[in-house]
């Protein structure tokens, strides 16, 4: 499943953190896909949830602000 299409069911609990590794939707080459992916990830996380991307050492945190 593409990350931009992620949808949790009503029974699923929200996550504290998400980690992405080699996710093309988050590399910035396609801004609309990136926007949809961030929106989907934000919906799957708790309000204080954080998103990290494997960008080398250290990991890179991605802002989830709209």
N, C-alpha and C positions, 0 to 999 in steps of 0.2 A: 504494500500500500504506500502511496506517495504521502509524505508528511503533510502536505497541504490539504489532504482529504481526511486526516485523522479526526474521528469523532468518538468520544466515549459514550457509553450507554448511560442512562439515568442511574443505573445501579453501581456504576464504577465510581470509586473514590478518586479525588483529585490527587495529583502528585506534588511532592515538595520540590522536585528537581527533575530536569530533563538533560540528557547528554546526547549530542549529535556528533557522529563521526562520518566524514565523507558524505554529507547530505548536500547534494547539488542545489536544492531549493534554498539553501542558506548561504550560498557562496556569493550572492549579490549580482550574478550575471543576468538574472531575470527578476527585476524588481517586483512585478506583480505576483509572481510565484512566491517570492520571499515574503511579501506582505501576507499572502494567504497562509503560508506555513507558520509565520509568527502568530497570526490570529488563532490558528488551530492549536498550536502549542500552548498559547496563553489560556485557552479555554480548558485545557487538560491539566493545568497547574493550579494550585492553591493561590490565593492573592499574593502571598509572599514567595511564591515559587520562583526558581531561577533556572536559566537555560545556559548551558556551557557547550562550547564547540571545541573539538580537537583541532587546535590551530598551532600545535607545537608545545613548547614548554615555556611558560605555563599554559593551562587551558585558558580559552578566551570566553569571558562571560558576555552574553548578548542581551542588550536591553529589550525588555518586553513591553515597553511603553508604546501606546497606540500612536 
